[in-house]
Amino acid sequence: MRPARFADFVVELVKNQTDASRVMPLAEAAVGELPFGVVVERGGREERWQFIGQLADGEKHEHPEKPVEGKPAGAGELPKGGDGEAWFAAAVARAGCAEVAGVERWSVRAGARVDHRGVTVRFHNGARIFARLF
């Protein structure tokens, strides 16, 4: 899934979450310098997510996207309040999207930097989205 389609996916996903009061693409939130991402409001706080994509091996931007489906990633309960990274990772994993192969939080990796928060979403076609919380 490429960043533009992932942003649309996240907007649809997040607007259906009971603890998210608002979601919009970065461009609508006047964060025009970043082309892909969303702004989510939860618990009275705004969280901004930037999306950067890595194409699957051999794929080119000028070619149409070729989604591949497989077993969807799964996760436990969606955390309430608090940690935006954990909440976002769980929301994407719990979505049941057959294109999503896995979701990895950056802060729980070995040697992770405290100020480096985000999520890597891996897709069955080999593409990845790097979702950075800023």
VMD Tcl script that builds the backbone (N, CA, C; Angstrom):
set m [mol new atoms 402]
animate dup $m
set s [atomselect $m all]
$s set {name element resname resid chain x y z} {
  {N N MET 1 A 0.858 -1.170 0.000}
  {CA C MET 1 A 0.000 0.000 0.000}
  {C C MET 1 A 0.904 1.233 0.000}
  {N N ARG 2 A 0.630 2.122 -0.891}
  {CA C ARG 2 A 1.432 3.339 -1.004}
  {C C ARG 2 A 0.913 4.406 -0.029}
  {N N PRO 3 A 1.748 5.418 0.278}
  {CA C PRO 3 A 1.389 6.389 1.314}
  {C C PRO 3 A 0.050 7.106 1.116}
  {N N ALA 4 A -0.293 7.490 -0.096}
  {CA C ALA 4 A -1.564 8.201 -0.312}
  {C C ALA 4 A -2.748 7.306 0.045}
  {N N ARG 5 A -2.720 6.067 -0.395}
  {CA C ARG 5 A -3.817 5.143 -0.092}
  {C C ARG 5 A -3.815 4.768 1.381}
  {N N PHE 6 A -2.610 4.647 1.980}
  {CA C PHE 6 A -2.518 4.350 3.405}
  {C C PHE 6 A -3.136 5.488 4.220}
  {N N ALA 7 A -2.891 6.734 3.831}
  {CA C ALA 7 A -3.482 7.879 4.538}
  {C C ALA 7 A -5.009 7.805 4.484}
  {N N ASP 8 A -5.563 7.490 3.324}
  {CA C ASP 8 A -7.021 7.334 3.204}
  {C C ASP 8 A -7.520 6.192 4.092}
  {N N PHE 9 A -6.788 5.081 4.092}
  {CA C PHE 9 A -7.123 3.923 4.935}
  {C C PHE 9 A -7.152 4.334 6.406}
  {N N VAL 10 A -6.135 5.077 6.850}
  {CA C VAL 10 A -6.043 5.478 8.252}
  {C C VAL 10 A -7.175 6.442 8.619}
  {N N VAL 11 A -7.506 7.373 7.740}
  {CA C VAL 11 A -8.612 8.297 8.028}
  {C C VAL 11 A -9.894 7.506 8.256}
  {N N GLU 12 A -10.190 6.562 7.372}
  {CA C GLU 12 A -11.402 5.744 7.518}
  {C C GLU 12 A -11.346 4.889 8.784}
  {N N LEU 13 A -10.183 4.331 9.066}
  {CA C LEU 13 A -10.003 3.478 10.236}
  {C C LEU 13 A -10.179 4.265 11.528}
  {N N VAL 14 A -9.510 5.396 11.630}
  {CA C VAL 14 A -9.489 6.159 12.875}
  {C C VAL 14 A -10.830 6.837 13.156}
  {N N LYS 15 A -11.524 7.287 12.120}
  {CA C LYS 15 A -12.791 7.972 12.377}
  {C C LYS 15 A -13.828 7.039 12.991}
  {N N ASN 16 A -13.601 5.740 12.927}
  {CA C ASN 16 A -14.511 4.764 13.527}
  {C C ASN 16 A -14.073 4.316 14.922}
  {N N GLN 17 A -12.973 4.861 15.432}
  {CA C GLN 17 A -12.503 4.516 16.776}
  {C C GLN 17 A -13.239 5.380 17.792}
  {N N THR 18 A -13.725 4.772 18.849}
  {CA C THR 18 A -14.528 5.507 19.820}
  {C C THR 18 A -13.746 6.564 20.581}
  {N N ASP 19 A -12.446 6.399 20.750}
  {CA C ASP 19 A -11.685 7.378 21.537}
  {C C ASP 19 A -10.976 8.418 20.672}
  {N N ALA 20 A -11.223 8.435 19.375}
  {CA C ALA 20 A -10.668 9.464 18.493}
  {C C ALA 20 A -11.793 10.436 18.147}
  {N N SER 21 A -11.592 11.705 18.483}
  {CA C SER 21 A -12.646 12.677 18.244}
  {C C SER 21 A -12.518 13.370 16.892}
  {N N ARG 22 A -11.326 13.288 16.287}
  {CA C ARG 22 A -11.114 13.962 14.998}
  {C C ARG 22 A -9.942 13.312 14.286}
  {N N VAL 23 A -10.029 13.237 12.958}
  {CA C VAL 23 A -8.925 12.766 12.131}
  {C C VAL 23 A -9.013 13.479 10.791}
  {N N MET 24 A -7.856 13.885 10.272}
  {CA C MET 24 A -7.831 14.537 8.962}
  {C C MET 24 A -6.448 14.372 8.339}
  {N N PRO 25 A -6.375 14.412 7.015}
  {CA C PRO 25 A -5.066 14.371 6.349}
  {C C PRO 25 A -4.228 15.589 6.749}
  {N N LEU 26 A -2.910 15.445 6.745}
  {CA C LEU 26 A -2.019 16.546 7.099}
  {C C LEU 26 A -2.280 17.790 6.255}
  {N N ALA 27 A -2.562 17.609 4.971}
  {CA C ALA 27 A -2.798 18.753 4.086}
  {C C ALA 27 A -3.981 19.592 4.557}
  {N N GLU 28 A -5.034 18.963 5.053}
  {CA C GLU 28 A -6.198 19.690 5.562}
  {C C GLU 28 A -5.902 20.380 6.880}
  {N N ALA 29 A -4.897 19.904 7.594}
  {CA C ALA 29 A -4.528 20.473 8.893}
  {C C ALA 29 A -3.440 21.536 8.728}
  {N N ALA 30 A -3.222 21.997 7.505}
  {CA C ALA 30 A -2.225 23.032 7.203}
  {C C ALA 30 A -0.804 22.598 7.545}
  {N N VAL 31 A -0.522 21.322 7.337}
  {CA C VAL 31 A 0.840 20.814 7.470}
  {C C VAL 31 A 1.264 20.418 6.053}
  {N N GLY 32 A 1.305 21.398 5.182}
  {CA C GLY 32 A 1.512 21.168 3.758}
  {C C GLY 32 A 2.905 20.729 3.360}
  {N N GLU 33 A 3.904 20.941 4.230}
  {CA C GLU 33 A 5.266 20.562 3.848}
  {C C GLU 33 A 5.472 19.047 3.837}
  {N N LEU 34 A 4.555 18.303 4.448}
  {CA C LEU 34 A 4.634 16.841 4.453}
  {C C LEU 34 A 3.487 16.297 3.605}
  {N N PRO 35 A 3.794 15.558 2.547}
  {CA C PRO 35 A 2.737 15.161 1.619}
  {C C PRO 35 A 1.756 14.113 2.139}
  {N N PHE 36 A 2.201 13.207 3.001}
  {CA C PHE 36 A 1.318 12.115 3.424}
  {C C PHE 36 A 1.329 11.968 4.939}
  {N N GLY 37 A 0.153 11.831 5.488}
  {CA C GLY 37 A 0.025 11.633 6.923}
  {C C GLY 37 A -1.349 12.081 7.393}
  {N N VAL 38 A -1.541 12.003 8.705}
  {CA C VAL 38 A -2.814 12.374 9.308}
  {C C VAL 38 A -2.581 13.085 10.632}
  {N N VAL 39 A -3.605 13.805 11.045}
  {CA C VAL 39 A -3.669 14.392 12.378}
  {C C VAL 39 A -4.835 13.711 13.081}
  {N N VAL 40 A -4.573 13.184 14.268}
  {CA C VAL 40 A -5.589 12.486 15.055}
  {C C VAL 40 A -5.735 13.218 16.381}
  {N N GLU 41 A -6.972 13.455 16.795}
  {CA C GLU 41 A -7.200 14.016 18.123}
  {C C GLU 41 A -7.809 12.939 19.000}
  {N N ARG 42 A -7.118 12.680 20.102}
  {CA C ARG 42 A -7.587 11.694 21.093}
  {C C ARG 42 A -7.420 12.303 22.470}
  {N N GLY 43 A -8.444 12.213 23.276}
  {CA C GLY 43 A -8.348 12.696 24.648}
  {C C GLY 43 A -7.942 14.161 24.752}
  {N N GLY 44 A -8.358 14.974 23.783}
  {CA C GLY 44 A -8.036 16.386 23.804}
  {C C GLY 44 A -6.627 16.722 23.345}
  {N N ARG 45 A -5.864 15.711 22.914}
  {CA C ARG 45 A -4.496 15.930 22.419}
  {C C ARG 45 A -4.439 15.642 20.929}
  {N N GLU 46 A -3.614 16.416 20.243}
  {CA C GLU 46 A -3.416 16.223 18.812}
  {C C GLU 46 A -2.154 15.405 18.588}
  {N N GLU 47 A -2.262 14.373 17.759}
  {CA C GLU 47 A -1.112 13.550 17.376}
  {C C GLU 47 A -0.957 13.656 15.866}
  {N N ARG 48 A 0.243 13.964 15.424}
  {CA C ARG 48 A 0.516 14.098 13.987}
  {C C ARG 48 A 1.383 12.928 13.537}
  {N N TRP 49 A 0.949 12.321 12.451}
  {CA C TRP 49 A 1.644 11.166 11.887}
  {C C TRP 49 A 2.065 11.462 10.456}
  {N N GLN 50 A 3.341 11.259 10.148}
  {CA C GLN 50 A 3.853 11.391 8.786}
  {C C GLN 50 A 4.048 9.988 8.221}
  {N N PHE 51 A 3.655 9.778 6.963}
  {CA C PHE 51 A 3.801 8.478 6.313}
  {C C PHE 51 A 4.825 8.559 5.184}
  {N N ILE 52 A 5.791 7.655 5.232}
  {CA C ILE 52 A 6.798 7.526 4.181}
  {C C ILE 52 A 6.728 6.084 3.702}
  {N N GLY 53 A 6.742 5.879 2.397}
  {CA C GLY 53 A 6.604 4.537 1.860}
  {C C GLY 53 A 7.888 3.992 1.270}
  {N N GLN 54 A 7.996 2.687 1.300}
  {CA C GLN 54 A 9.055 1.967 0.600}
  {C C GLN 54 A 8.363 0.949 -0.282}
  {N N LEU 55 A 8.592 1.053 -1.570}
  {CA C LEU 55 A 7.954 0.151 -2.522}
  {C C LEU 55 A 8.478 -1.278 -2.375}
  {N N ALA 56 A 7.685 -2.210 -2.825}
  {CA C ALA 56 A 8.124 -3.605 -2.885}
  {C C ALA 56 A 9.252 -3.723 -3.903}
  {N N ASP 57 A 10.113 -4.725 -3.741}
  {CA C ASP 57 A 11.216 -4.942 -4.681}
  {C C ASP 57 A 10.691 -5.029 -6.111}
  {N N GLY 58 A 11.325 -4.283 -7.004}
  {CA C GLY 58 A 10.964 -4.293 -8.413}
  {C C GLY 58 A 9.803 -3.388 -8.783}
  {N N GLU 59 A 9.129 -2.826 -7.805}
  {CA C GLU 59 A 7.988 -1.950 -8.080}
  {C C GLU 59 A 8.494 -0.537 -8.388}
  {N N LYS 60 A 7.812 0.152 -9.262}
  {CA C LYS 60 A 8.156 1.521 -9.645}
  {C C LYS 60 A 6.932 2.411 -9.424}
  {N N HIS 61 A 7.173 3.672 -9.071}
  {CA C HIS 61 A 6.068 4.601 -8.828}
  {C C HIS 61 A 5.208 4.810 -10.060}
  {N N GLU 62 A 5.801 4.713 -11.237}
  {CA C GLU 62 A 5.019 4.945 -12.452}
  {C C GLU 62 A 4.134 3.759 -12.831}
  {N N HIS 63 A 4.300 2.627 -12.152}
  {CA C HIS 63 A 3.451 1.459 -12.394}
  {C C HIS 63 A 2.262 1.471 -11.445}
  {N N PRO 64 A 1.151 0.905 -11.876}
  {CA C PRO 64 A 0.006 0.829 -10.962}
  {C C PRO 64 A 0.348 -0.056 -9.758}
  {N N GLU 65 A -0.259 0.270 -8.648}
  {CA C GLU 65 A -0.052 -0.508 -7.426}
  {C C GLU 65 A -0.666 -1.894 -7.583}
  {N N LYS 66 A 0.027 -2.915 -7.055}
  {CA C LYS 66 A -0.470 -4.291 -7.122}
  {C C LYS 66 A -0.609 -4.837 -5.705}
  {N N PRO 67 A -1.778 -4.600 -5.079}
  {CA C PRO 67 A -1.978 -5.100 -3.721}
  {C C PRO 67 A -1.959 -6.626 -3.681}
  {N N VAL 68 A -1.392 -7.156 -2.605}
  {CA C VAL 68 A -1.354 -8.600 -2.372}
  {C C VAL 68 A -2.016 -8.848 -1.024}
  {N N GLU 69 A -2.918 -9.801 -0.980}
  {CA C GLU 69 A -3.607 -10.099 0.268}
  {C C GLU 69 A -3.100 -11.397 0.858}
  {N N GLY 70 A -3.180 -11.477 2.159}
  {CA C GLY 70 A -2.774 -12.655 2.916}
  {C C GLY 70 A -3.477 -12.616 4.255}
  {N N LYS 71 A -2.923 -13.343 5.215}
  {CA C LYS 71 A -3.502 -13.353 6.559}
  {C C LYS 71 A -3.283 -11.987 7.203}
  {N N PRO 72 A -4.361 -11.321 7.657}
  {CA C PRO 72 A -4.209 -10.004 8.286}
  {C C PRO 72 A -3.423 -10.089 9.599}
  {N N ALA 73 A -2.702 -9.015 9.895}
  {CA C ALA 73 A -2.016 -8.910 11.180}
  {C C ALA 73 A -3.081 -8.849 12.262}
  {N N GLY 74 A -2.736 -9.243 13.457}
  {CA C GLY 74 A -3.682 -9.188 14.570}
  {C C GLY 74 A -3.030 -8.540 15.775}
  {N N ALA 75 A -3.852 -8.023 16.663}
  {CA C ALA 75 A -3.348 -7.392 17.892}
  {C C ALA 75 A -4.403 -7.536 18.968}
  {N N GLY 76 A -3.989 -7.289 20.184}
  {CA C GLY 76 A -4.902 -7.346 21.318}
  {C C GLY 76 A -5.780 -6.116 21.383}
  {N N GLU 77 A -6.146 -5.766 22.580}
  {CA C GLU 77 A -7.019 -4.619 22.799}
  {C C GLU 77 A -6.343 -3.310 22.411}
  {N N LEU 78 A -7.126 -2.385 21.944}
  {CA C LEU 78 A -6.644 -1.057 21.599}
  {C C LEU 78 A -6.420 -0.283 22.894}
  {N N PRO 79 A -5.179 0.173 23.162}
  {CA C PRO 79 A -4.924 0.906 24.407}
  {C C PRO 79 A -5.752 2.185 24.464}
  {N N LYS 80 A -6.258 2.511 25.623}
  {CA C LYS 80 A -7.036 3.741 25.817}
  {C C LYS 80 A -6.108 4.839 26.299}
  {N N GLY 81 A -6.259 6.041 25.723}
  {CA C GLY 81 A -5.464 7.189 26.165}
  {C C GLY 81 A -3.981 6.932 26.035}
  {N N GLY 82 A -3.188 7.705 26.715}
  {CA C GLY 82 A -1.755 7.486 26.821}
  {C C GLY 82 A -1.009 7.397 25.514}
  {N N ASP 83 A -0.235 6.372 25.374}
  {CA C ASP 83 A 0.758 6.208 24.320}
  {C C ASP 83 A 0.166 6.159 22.911}
  {N N GLY 84 A 0.441 7.199 22.120}
  {CA C GLY 84 A -0.064 7.275 20.757}
  {C C GLY 84 A 0.509 6.203 19.856}
  {N N GLU 85 A 1.780 5.862 20.052}
  {CA C GLU 85 A 2.416 4.848 19.223}
  {C C GLU 85 A 1.732 3.495 19.411}
  {N N ALA 86 A 1.501 3.101 20.654}
  {CA C ALA 86 A 0.844 1.819 20.933}
  {C C ALA 86 A -0.578 1.813 20.386}
  {N N TRP 87 A -1.279 2.928 20.549}
  {CA C TRP 87 A -2.655 3.036 20.080}
  {C C TRP 87 A -2.724 2.905 18.558}
  {N N PHE 88 A -1.847 3.636 17.854}
  {CA C PHE 88 A -1.850 3.615 16.396}
  {C C PHE 88 A -1.496 2.220 15.872}
  {N N ALA 89 A -0.462 1.610 16.448}
  {CA C ALA 89 A -0.050 0.267 16.017}
  {C C ALA 89 A -1.185 -0.732 16.196}
  {N N ALA 90 A -1.850 -0.680 17.332}
  {CA C ALA 90 A -2.950 -1.609 17.589}
  {C C ALA 90 A -4.127 -1.346 16.654}
  {N N ALA 91 A -4.423 -0.072 16.383}
  {CA C ALA 91 A -5.536 0.254 15.483}
  {C C ALA 91 A -5.292 -0.315 14.093}
  {N N VAL 92 A -4.080 -0.156 13.560}
  {CA C VAL 92 A -3.761 -0.672 12.225}
  {C C VAL 92 A -3.784 -2.204 12.228}
  {N N ALA 93 A -3.189 -2.812 13.245}
  {CA C ALA 93 A -3.144 -4.277 13.304}
  {C C ALA 93 A -4.535 -4.883 13.469}
  {N N ARG 94 A -5.378 -4.251 14.268}
  {CA C ARG 94 A -6.720 -4.766 14.527}
  {C C ARG 94 A -7.692 -4.522 13.376}
  {N N ALA 95 A -7.311 -3.727 12.389}
  {CA C ALA 95 A -8.224 -3.356 11.304}
  {C C ALA 95 A -8.665 -4.557 10.474}
  {N N GLY 96 A -7.880 -5.613 10.483}
  {CA C GLY 96 A -8.236 -6.787 9.697}
  {C C GLY 96 A -7.982 -6.621 8.214}
  {N N CYS 97 A -7.137 -5.680 7.844}
  {CA C CYS 97 A -6.812 -5.450 6.436}
  {C C CYS 97 A -5.957 -6.608 5.921}
  {N N ALA 98 A -6.419 -7.276 4.892}
  {CA C ALA 98 A -5.715 -8.447 4.364}
  {C C ALA 98 A -4.404 -8.083 3.669}
  {N N GLU 99 A -4.152 -6.806 3.415}
  {CA C GLU 99 A -2.881 -6.393 2.824}
  {C C GLU 99 A -1.781 -6.252 3.881}
  {N N VAL 100 A -2.161 -6.023 5.149}
  {CA C VAL 100 A -1.201 -5.777 6.224}
  {C C VAL 100 A -0.683 -7.103 6.772}
  {N N ALA 101 A 0.630 -7.308 6.633}
  {CA C ALA 101 A 1.261 -8.538 7.117}
  {C C ALA 101 A 1.746 -8.401 8.558}
  {N N GLY 102 A 2.120 -7.192 8.964}
  {CA C GLY 102 A 2.617 -7.002 10.320}
  {C C GLY 102 A 2.795 -5.542 10.662}
  {N N VAL 103 A 2.843 -5.269 11.957}
  {CA C VAL 103 A 3.005 -3.917 12.472}
  {C C VAL 103 A 4.055 -3.965 13.582}
  {N N GLU 104 A 5.039 -3.073 13.503}
  {CA C GLU 104 A 6.123 -3.056 14.487}
  {C C GLU 104 A 6.271 -1.659 15.077}
  {N N ARG 105 A 6.226 -1.567 16.399}
  {CA C ARG 105 A 6.441 -0.291 17.094}
  {C C ARG 105 A 7.937 -0.028 17.197}
  {N N TRP 106 A 8.343 1.199 16.958}
  {CA C TRP 106 A 9.757 1.551 17.007}
  {C C TRP 106 A 10.286 1.618 18.432}
  {N N SER 107 A 9.495 2.090 19.369}
  {CA C SER 107 A 9.984 2.335 20.726}
  {C C SER 107 A 10.303 1.061 21.504}
  {N N VAL 108 A 9.798 -0.066 21.058}
  {CA C VAL 108 A 10.039 -1.309 21.793}
  {C C VAL 108 A 11.157 -2.152 21.173}
  {N N ARG 109 A 11.778 -1.655 20.117}
  {CA C ARG 109 A 12.898 -2.365 19.505}
  {C C ARG 109 A 14.142 -2.223 20.380}
  {N N ALA 110 A 15.017 -3.175 20.298}
  {CA C ALA 110 A 16.275 -3.118 21.053}
  {C C ALA 110 A 17.062 -1.883 20.638}
  {N N GLY 111 A 17.538 -1.123 21.612}
  {CA C GLY 111 A 18.341 0.061 21.345}
  {C C GLY 111 A 17.559 1.254 20.835}
  {N N ALA 112 A 16.235 1.234 20.983}
  {CA C ALA 112 A 15.400 2.323 20.470}
  {C C ALA 112 A 15.686 3.634 21.200}
  {N N ARG 113 A 15.646 4.728 20.452}
  {CA C ARG 113 A 15.790 6.063 21.035}
  {C C ARG 113 A 14.454 6.489 21.646}
  {N N VAL 114 A 14.500 7.155 22.756}
  {CA C VAL 114 A 13.290 7.590 23.447}
  {C C VAL 114 A 12.470 8.551 22.596}
  {N N ASP 115 A 13.128 9.415 21.833}
  {CA C ASP 115 A 12.433 10.431 21.044}
  {C C ASP 115 A 12.055 9.954 19.644}
  {N N HIS 116 A 12.276 8.710 19.352}
  {CA C HIS 116 A 12.024 8.147 18.016}
  {C C HIS 116 A 10.804 7.240 18.104}
  {N N ARG 117 A 9.614 7.819 17.857}
  {CA C ARG 117 A 8.375 7.065 18.026}
  {C C ARG 117 A 7.672 6.919 16.685}
  {N N GLY 118 A 7.227 5.716 16.433}
  {CA C GLY 118 A 6.532 5.461 15.189}
  {C C GLY 118 A 6.246 3.992 15.015}
  {N N VAL 119 A 5.820 3.655 13.811}
  {CA C VAL 119 A 5.374 2.301 13.504}
  {C C VAL 119 A 5.803 1.961 12.082}
  {N N THR 120 A 6.282 0.742 11.879}
  {CA C THR 120 A 6.521 0.226 10.539}
  {C C THR 120 A 5.392 -0.743 10.218}
  {N N VAL 121 A 4.706 -0.500 9.107}
  {CA C VAL 121 A 3.636 -1.385 8.653}
  {C C VAL 121 A 4.166 -2.140 7.448}
  {N N ARG 122 A 4.190 -3.464 7.552}
  {CA C ARG 122 A 4.668 -4.322 6.456}
  {C C ARG 122 A 3.462 -4.919 5.733}
  {N N PHE 123 A 3.568 -4.945 4.401}
  {CA C PHE 123 A 2.477 -5.442 3.587}
  {C C PHE 123 A 2.884 -6.754 2.914}
  {N N HIS 124 A 1.905 -7.553 2.568}
  {CA C HIS 124 A 2.164 -8.858 1.956}
  {C C HIS 124 A 2.873 -8.757 0.611}
  {N N ASN 125 A 2.811 -7.614 -0.059}
  {CA C ASN 125 A 3.503 -7.475 -1.347}
  {C C ASN 125 A 4.967 -7.066 -1.167}
  {N N GLY 126 A 5.414 -6.874 0.085}
  {CA C GLY 126 A 6.798 -6.497 0.357}
  {C C GLY 126 A 6.998 -5.013 0.593}
  {N N ALA 127 A 5.987 -4.205 0.345}
  {CA C ALA 127 A 6.081 -2.760 0.590}
  {C C ALA 127 A 6.006 -2.490 2.094}
  {N N ARG 128 A 6.455 -1.289 2.477}
  {CA C ARG 128 A 6.381 -0.879 3.874}
  {C C ARG 128 A 5.955 0.589 3.961}
  {N N ILE 129 A 5.299 0.905 5.048}
  {CA C ILE 129 A 4.999 2.297 5.416}
  {C C ILE 129 A 5.707 2.562 6.734}
  {N N PHE 130 A 6.408 3.675 6.783}
  {CA C PHE 130 A 7.030 4.128 8.022}
  {C C PHE 130 A 6.174 5.292 8.510}
  {N N ALA 131 A 5.477 5.090 9.622}
  {CA C ALA 131 A 4.573 6.091 10.177}
  {C C ALA 131 A 5.265 6.717 11.390}
  {N N ARG 132 A 5.654 7.979 11.241}
  {CA C ARG 132 A 6.422 8.676 12.283}
  {C C ARG 132 A 5.501 9.603 13.059}
  {N N LEU 133 A 5.499 9.451 14.384}
  {CA C LEU 133 A 4.752 10.336 15.266}
  {C C LEU 133 A 5.626 11.553 15.550}
  {N N PHE 134 A 5.119 12.740 15.231}
  {CA C PHE 134 A 5.924 13.939 15.471}
  {C C PHE 134 A 5.108 15.021 16.160}
}
mol reanalyze $m
mol bondsrecalc $m
mol representation Tube
mol addrep $m
